[in-house]
Every structure is written in structure tokens, then in C-alpha cells.
């Protein structure tokens, strides 16, 4: 069996600002580290409060029970929605045998990526959907 | 009859580019245990939310001397008493913190929830998750610039400490 190697990683977040509303697009928060055009994303995991209670920005992460209420869409630098409305639940490692979700390596446009609530559930204002992006730099071995 | 392995092109690409390796593969030529003890208020390792707990300088773990291939946190269910005599932390504390791996210019190479570094098999939501070591390919780190933080300090006391095990390959061509 193979296991993922993490070259570089970054906790990123998508904040549900205002009263949480279904179907509204909540874009990811800008992270300078991975907002350059030389970032190649190759794996992803989602985090709930069971794995991380607060992000480094001191934002509260949504409860594990709300993972089923969130879907995520990732866009690359060509605006291609290569991961469309993926249930956040399936990106949480304890829900899928501890595995990371692998992605065909590609350059992403972070602030174009977004989360949507399919049901408000018990998500509170300013809570965040948190993710760990595993990436490498262009040309890095 | 010749046997064929079925490997997806994506997995083959990952294996070829240091993004993946067989789970049972050698983790590193060497490992090192690092214990940090939480201390009383007013001292460098006193307990406070969002306080940076930097590692002590260790040149053998700097990028110019070592390729870090894996890292894990040892909790009380694996080692009850730490090497320095303090009580080990419980795994449920890990969800409150994260580790930052930084280079010599304080650029962050990796931010990792501490939960990810807990390697043993564990039960979550009625499911048992097999042991999975957090494998890395870090080669630009400056160990004393690396640090971890806790957003919530519930459960941390001055009688406790935290233990990391770092697996690395020394770079001998230096």
C-alpha cells in the first residue's frame, strides 16, 4: 500500500460570513503562500472540529456533524472546475479510511474556489470549512 | 504466466515524483525523539493560547543536513511517561493545535494539524482507521524556526509534555 508524502502544506479556510445561507458561494480566504502561480496542488483533506477546533486565524471550524451540509468546488487557473460540488464529508480522512484525496497535479486559483451550504444545519456565522492543501512548487523534485 | 501490476497513471506519477511511497518502505535512516515540557508562567514554554512553541536548535535536523521523511506525535496511549519524567498528553488535545515547518527566512513550508501527526490506529465515528504515518519530503527546514501552537489550551498543564519523533535521512555529501 502507498502513502502520501507531504512536500508542502497549508491550512486554508472558507468562512461562512453573515447568516449562513444555502447555495451561496463562500470563496476561500486569500493565503499569500499559495496564491502564486507556481503552486501545484496534488492532494487535499477537509478538517472538522474533530481534527482541528480553530484555524491559525482563530476561526472556529464547523462541527463534524455539519460535514454533510457543505460541498466544495475547486477551480484551476483556467477557471476549470475540476472538482465540482464535492461533498466535504468525503474529504475528511477519518470518514474514508484515513486516506487523502489525490488530485491530478494542477495549478489552482485559490480565491476562485468556493464552498456552498446545501443545508444550513447548525453552521454558525463566521465558522469556517477548513482544508489542508498538499502542494509542491513548479520544478521541485 | 507473467504477472502484471495494475497501477493507475496518477499513482505511478506520484511514486515517480516523491509524492507517494509504499507504506512499508524505510522511513529514514535515523529517528530522533524530541520532548518539550510545558512550564510555569513566565517561562519560555508556559501555557497560553496561540503561543509559539519553538523547537530547540538542532543542526542535524536542518535542511542542509537532513531530509525529514516522516514525523509523528507520541501520546499517552503509546508512552505514559515522557523521557523527562513528565506525563504525556492525551490524543484529544491534538485537535486544538497545529505545527508550522519554516525555513531559515521564517517562510512557512507546511502547516499541519497536530491531529495528522498522531499515527496509531484509532476509532472515529464507529470506524477504525489504520495506522498511517505522516510522511514528508522536507529539505529546506530550519528546525529552530519550526513551532507549534494551541488555539485552545484545555487539558494542558505544567506537569505534561509533548513528544515528537522525527524520521530523517542525513545528507552525507555535505
HADDOCK unambig.tbl for C-alpha pairs under 7 A between the chains (distance, minus, plus):
assign (segid A and resid 1 and name CA) (segid B and resid 22 and name CA) 5.53 0.50 0.50
assign (segid A and resid 1 and name CA) (segid B and resid 23 and name CA) 5.50 0.50 0.50
assign (segid A and resid 2 and name CA) (segid B and resid 20 and name CA) 6.35 0.50 0.50
assign (segid A and resid 2 and name CA) (segid B and resid 21 and name CA) 5.26 0.50 0.50
assign (segid A and resid 2 and name CA) (segid B and resid 22 and name CA) 4.01 0.50 0.50
assign (segid A and resid 2 and name CA) (segid B and resid 23 and name CA) 4.86 0.50 0.50
assign (segid A and resid 3 and name CA) (segid B and resid 20 and name CA) 5.52 0.50 0.50
assign (segid A and resid 3 and name CA) (segid B and resid 21 and name CA) 5.58 0.50 0.50
assign (segid A and resid 3 and name CA) (segid B and resid 22 and name CA) 5.98 0.50 0.50
assign (segid A and resid 3 and name CA) (segid B and resid 23 and name CA) 5.15 0.50 0.50
assign (segid A and resid 4 and name CA) (segid B and resid 19 and name CA) 6.02 0.50 0.50
assign (segid A and resid 4 and name CA) (segid B and resid 20 and name CA) 4.40 0.50 0.50
assign (segid A and resid 4 and name CA) (segid B and resid 21 and name CA) 6.66 0.50 0.50
assign (segid A and resid 4 and name CA) (segid B and resid 135 and name CA) 6.57 0.50 0.50
assign (segid A and resid 5 and name CA) (segid B and resid 18 and name CA) 6.84 0.50 0.50
assign (segid A and resid 5 and name CA) (segid B and resid 19 and name CA) 4.82 0.50 0.50
assign (segid A and resid 5 and name CA) (segid B and resid 20 and name CA) 4.90 0.50 0.50
assign (segid A and resid 5 and name CA) (segid B and resid 21 and name CA) 6.98 0.50 0.50
assign (segid A and resid 5 and name CA) (segid B and resid 135 and name CA) 4.79 0.50 0.50
assign (segid A and resid 5 and name CA) (segid B and resid 136 and name CA) 4.78 0.50 0.50
assign (segid A and resid 5 and name CA) (segid B and resid 137 and name CA) 6.40 0.50 0.50
assign (segid A and resid 6 and name CA) (segid B and resid 19 and name CA) 6.83 0.50 0.50
assign (segid A and resid 6 and name CA) (segid B and resid 135 and name CA) 6.10 0.50 0.50
assign (segid A and resid 6 and name CA) (segid B and resid 136 and name CA) 4.48 0.50 0.50
assign (segid A and resid 6 and name CA) (segid B and resid 137 and name CA) 6.18 0.50 0.50
assign (segid A and resid 7 and name CA) (segid B and resid 136 and name CA) 5.72 0.50 0.50
assign (segid A and resid 7 and name CA) (segid B and resid 137 and name CA) 4.95 0.50 0.50
assign (segid A and resid 7 and name CA) (segid B and resid 138 and name CA) 6.03 0.50 0.50
assign (segid A and resid 8 and name CA) (segid B and resid 109 and name CA) 5.37 0.50 0.50
assign (segid A and resid 8 and name CA) (segid B and resid 110 and name CA) 4.85 0.50 0.50
assign (segid A and resid 9 and name CA) (segid B and resid 109 and name CA) 6.74 0.50 0.50
assign (segid A and resid 9 and name CA) (segid B and resid 110 and name CA) 4.35 0.50 0.50
assign (segid A and resid 9 and name CA) (segid B and resid 111 and name CA) 5.61 0.50 0.50
assign (segid A and resid 9 and name CA) (segid B and resid 112 and name CA) 6.91 0.50 0.50
assign (segid A and resid 10 and name CA) (segid B and resid 110 and name CA) 5.66 0.50 0.50
assign (segid A and resid 10 and name CA) (segid B and resid 111 and name CA) 4.83 0.50 0.50
assign (segid A and resid 10 and name CA) (segid B and resid 112 and name CA) 6.99 0.50 0.50
assign (segid A and resid 11 and name CA) (segid B and resid 111 and name CA) 5.97 0.50 0.50
assign (segid A and resid 11 and name CA) (segid B and resid 112 and name CA) 6.95 0.50 0.50
assign (segid A and resid 50 and name CA) (segid B and resid 95 and name CA) 6.38 0.50 0.50
assign (segid A and resid 51 and name CA) (segid B and resid 95 and name CA) 4.75 0.50 0.50
assign (segid A and resid 51 and name CA) (segid B and resid 115 and name CA) 5.76 0.50 0.50
assign (segid A and resid 52 and name CA) (segid B and resid 95 and name CA) 4.34 0.50 0.50
assign (segid A and resid 52 and name CA) (segid B and resid 96 and name CA) 5.68 0.50 0.50
assign (segid A and resid 52 and name CA) (segid B and resid 97 and name CA) 6.95 0.50 0.50
assign (segid A and resid 52 and name CA) (segid B and resid 113 and name CA) 6.40 0.50 0.50
assign (segid A and resid 53 and name CA) (segid B and resid 95 and name CA) 5.87 0.50 0.50
assign (segid A and resid 53 and name CA) (segid B and resid 96 and name CA) 5.36 0.50 0.50
assign (segid A and resid 54 and name CA) (segid B and resid 96 and name CA) 6.60 0.50 0.50
assign (segid A and resid 54 and name CA) (segid B and resid 151 and name CA) 6.10 0.50 0.50
assign (segid A and resid 58 and name CA) (segid B and resid 151 and name CA) 6.90 0.50 0.50
assign (segid A and resid 94 and name CA) (segid B and resid 124 and name CA) 6.21 0.50 0.50
assign (segid A and resid 94 and name CA) (segid B and resid 129 and name CA) 6.55 0.50 0.50
assign (segid A and resid 97 and name CA) (segid B and resid 129 and name CA) 5.37 0.50 0.50
assign (segid A and resid 98 and name CA) (segid B and resid 129 and name CA) 5.82 0.50 0.50
assign (segid A and resid 104 and name CA) (segid B and resid 10 and name CA) 6.64 0.50 0.50
assign (segid A and resid 141 and name CA) (segid B and resid 17 and name CA) 6.38 0.50 0.50
assign (segid A and resid 141 and name CA) (segid B and resid 18 and name CA) 6.96 0.50 0.50
